[in-house]
Amino acid sequence: VGPSVGPRVSPSASHSVVPSVGPRVRAASRAAPAYEADLQLAACVRAQAPLRRVLARIAGRLVATNAWEPLSFARLSDWARERAGLSARSVYDLASVDAALARLPHVEAAFMAGEISWSKARLLCRVAEPADESRWVAFARRSPVQTLEREVRAVDRGSLEAGAHAEETDEDGALV
Protein backbone atom coordinates (compact mmCIF):
# COMPACT_ATOMS: atom_id res chain seq x y z
CA VAL A 1 0.00 0.00 0.00
CA GLY A 2 1.30 3.61 0.34
CA PRO A 3 3.65 5.01 2.95
CA SER A 4 2.18 5.58 6.40
CA VAL A 5 1.30 9.11 7.38
CA GLY A 6 2.46 10.59 10.67
CA PRO A 7 5.10 9.52 13.13
CA ARG A 8 5.51 5.82 13.85
CA VAL A 9 4.92 5.04 17.52
CA SER A 10 5.72 1.68 19.00
CA PRO A 11 2.91 0.00 20.96
CA SER A 12 4.84 0.36 24.23
CA ALA A 13 5.43 4.05 23.63
CA SER A 14 1.77 4.77 22.82
CA HIS A 15 0.77 4.48 26.48
CA SER A 16 3.01 7.38 27.43
CA VAL A 17 1.57 9.54 24.63
CA VAL A 18 -2.07 9.18 25.80
CA PRO A 19 -2.91 11.98 28.24
CA SER A 20 -4.28 11.08 31.63
CA VAL A 21 -8.10 11.22 31.60
CA GLY A 22 -10.72 10.66 34.24
CA PRO A 23 -12.87 7.53 34.60
CA ARG A 24 -15.90 9.18 32.98
CA VAL A 25 -13.98 10.02 29.81
CA ARG A 26 -12.52 6.49 29.66
CA ALA A 27 -15.99 4.97 30.12
CA ALA A 28 -17.45 7.22 27.43
CA SER A 29 -14.69 6.33 24.99
CA ARG A 30 -15.28 2.61 25.65
CA ALA A 31 -19.05 3.10 25.19
CA ALA A 32 -18.71 5.00 21.89
CA PRO A 33 -18.21 1.85 19.78
CA ALA A 34 -21.20 0.24 21.52
CA TYR A 35 -23.41 3.24 20.73
CA GLU A 36 -22.19 3.25 17.12
CA ALA A 37 -22.91 -0.48 16.79
CA ASP A 38 -26.34 0.05 18.36
CA LEU A 39 -27.18 2.81 15.88
CA GLN A 40 -25.96 0.76 12.92
CA LEU A 41 -27.88 -2.34 14.00
CA ALA A 42 -31.08 -0.34 14.58
CA ALA A 43 -30.74 1.21 11.10
CA CYS A 44 -30.31 -2.24 9.52
CA VAL A 45 -33.34 -3.60 11.37
CA ARG A 46 -35.45 -0.62 10.22
CA ALA A 47 -34.29 -1.25 6.66
CA GLN A 48 -35.75 -4.77 6.88
CA ALA A 49 -39.30 -3.47 7.40
CA PRO A 50 -40.24 -3.46 3.70
CA LEU A 51 -38.90 -7.00 3.33
CA ARG A 52 -40.88 -8.20 6.35
CA ARG A 53 -44.00 -6.61 4.93
CA VAL A 54 -43.51 -8.38 1.61
CA LEU A 55 -42.90 -11.67 3.43
CA ALA A 56 -46.15 -11.20 5.36
CA ARG A 57 -48.02 -10.39 2.15
CA ILE A 58 -46.70 -13.51 0.43
CA ALA A 59 -47.54 -15.66 3.47
CA GLY A 60 -51.04 -14.19 3.45
CA ARG A 61 -51.53 -15.11 -0.17
CA LEU A 62 -49.99 -18.55 0.35
CA VAL A 63 -52.31 -19.36 3.27
CA ALA A 64 -55.41 -17.92 1.58
CA THR A 65 -54.91 -20.09 -1.49
CA ASN A 66 -53.45 -23.24 0.13
CA ALA A 67 -50.58 -22.77 -2.29
CA TRP A 68 -48.59 -25.65 -0.84
CA GLU A 69 -51.02 -28.22 -2.29
CA PRO A 70 -50.30 -27.58 -6.02
CA LEU A 71 -46.62 -27.73 -5.08
CA SER A 72 -47.16 -31.35 -3.96
CA PHE A 73 -47.00 -30.73 -0.22
CA ALA A 74 -49.73 -32.33 1.86
CA ARG A 75 -49.52 -29.81 4.69
CA LEU A 76 -48.36 -26.25 5.18
CA SER A 77 -45.97 -27.49 7.86
CA ASP A 78 -44.18 -29.70 5.30
CA TRP A 79 -43.84 -26.85 2.80
CA ALA A 80 -42.86 -24.28 5.45
CA ARG A 81 -40.13 -26.43 6.95
CA GLU A 82 -38.66 -27.65 3.66
CA ARG A 83 -39.00 -24.62 1.42
CA ALA A 84 -38.93 -21.63 3.80
CA GLY A 85 -37.18 -22.95 6.89
CA LEU A 86 -40.10 -21.75 9.02
CA SER A 87 -42.70 -23.42 11.17
CA ALA A 88 -46.29 -23.51 9.96
CA ARG A 89 -47.21 -21.37 12.96
CA SER A 90 -44.74 -18.71 11.81
CA VAL A 91 -46.30 -18.69 8.35
CA TYR A 92 -49.80 -18.41 9.85
CA ASP A 93 -48.54 -15.60 12.08
CA LEU A 94 -47.14 -13.74 9.06
CA ALA A 95 -50.45 -14.24 7.22
CA SER A 96 -52.37 -12.95 10.22
CA VAL A 97 -50.20 -9.83 10.41
CA ASP A 98 -50.72 -9.31 6.67
CA ALA A 99 -54.51 -9.39 7.09
CA ALA A 100 -54.39 -7.04 10.07
CA LEU A 101 -52.05 -4.54 8.41
CA ALA A 102 -54.38 -4.40 5.42
CA ARG A 103 -57.04 -2.89 7.70
CA LEU A 104 -54.70 -0.92 9.99
CA PRO A 105 -52.98 1.72 7.82
CA HIS A 106 -51.52 3.66 10.78
CA VAL A 107 -49.84 0.54 12.19
CA GLU A 108 -48.49 -0.34 8.75
CA ALA A 109 -47.20 3.21 8.17
CA ALA A 110 -45.47 3.35 11.56
CA PHE A 111 -43.86 -0.03 10.92
CA MET A 112 -42.74 0.83 7.40
CA ALA A 113 -41.31 4.16 8.61
CA GLY A 114 -39.27 2.34 11.26
CA GLU A 115 -41.16 4.04 14.09
CA ILE A 116 -42.18 0.70 15.59
CA SER A 117 -40.47 -2.67 15.36
CA TRP A 118 -41.83 -5.88 13.85
CA SER A 119 -42.45 -7.18 17.38
CA LYS A 120 -44.54 -4.13 18.21
CA ALA A 121 -46.42 -4.28 14.89
CA ARG A 122 -47.28 -7.96 15.51
CA LEU A 123 -48.58 -7.12 18.98
CA LEU A 124 -50.68 -4.21 17.71
CA CYS A 125 -52.17 -6.43 15.01
CA ARG A 126 -53.62 -8.61 17.76
CA VAL A 127 -55.65 -5.85 19.42
CA ALA A 128 -55.83 -2.65 17.40
CA GLU A 129 -58.98 -1.75 15.52
CA PRO A 130 -59.27 1.00 12.91
CA ALA A 131 -61.04 3.22 15.47
CA ASP A 132 -58.24 3.01 18.07
CA GLU A 133 -55.12 2.16 16.10
CA SER A 134 -53.69 5.71 16.36
CA ARG A 135 -53.81 5.48 20.15
CA TRP A 136 -52.13 2.05 20.07
CA VAL A 137 -49.41 3.28 17.70
CA ALA A 138 -48.69 6.30 19.92
CA PHE A 139 -48.42 4.01 22.95
CA ALA A 140 -46.15 1.59 21.05
CA ARG A 141 -43.83 4.41 19.94
CA ARG A 142 -43.13 5.50 23.51
CA SER A 143 -43.17 2.10 25.26
CA PRO A 144 -40.70 -0.76 25.40
CA VAL A 145 -41.87 -4.06 23.90
CA GLN A 146 -42.34 -5.65 27.34
CA THR A 147 -44.75 -2.91 28.42
CA LEU A 148 -46.67 -3.16 25.17
CA GLU A 149 -46.85 -6.97 25.60
CA ARG A 150 -48.44 -6.55 29.03
CA GLU A 151 -51.01 -4.08 27.73
CA VAL A 152 -51.87 -6.25 24.74
CA ARG A 153 -52.24 -9.37 26.88
CA ALA A 154 -54.55 -7.47 29.23
CA VAL A 155 -57.00 -6.64 26.43
CA ASP A 156 -56.46 -9.45 23.92
CA ARG A 157 -59.57 -11.59 24.14
CA GLY A 158 -57.61 -14.61 22.92
CA SER A 159 -54.92 -14.43 25.61
CA LEU A 160 -54.90 -16.57 28.73
CA GLU A 161 -54.24 -13.44 30.82
CA ALA A 162 -57.52 -11.98 29.59
CA GLY A 163 -59.34 -15.14 30.65
CA ALA A 164 -59.50 -17.10 27.41
CA HIS A 165 -59.06 -20.83 27.31
CA ALA A 166 -56.16 -22.28 25.37
CA GLU A 167 -57.10 -22.56 21.72
CA GLU A 168 -56.74 -25.88 19.99
CA THR A 169 -54.69 -26.03 16.82
CA ASP A 170 -54.08 -28.73 14.25
CA GLU A 171 -50.62 -30.04 13.37
CA ASP A 172 -50.05 -27.06 11.07
CA GLY A 173 -50.87 -24.57 13.82
CA ALA A 174 -54.21 -23.53 12.35
CA LEU A 175 -57.06 -23.01 14.81
CA VAL A 176 -59.57 -25.88 14.96
Summary of the structure (lengths in Angstrom):
residues: 176
radius of gyration: 24.1
end to end distance: 66.7
largest distance: 73.7
contacts: 432
relative contact order: 0.08
helix: 64%
strand: 1%
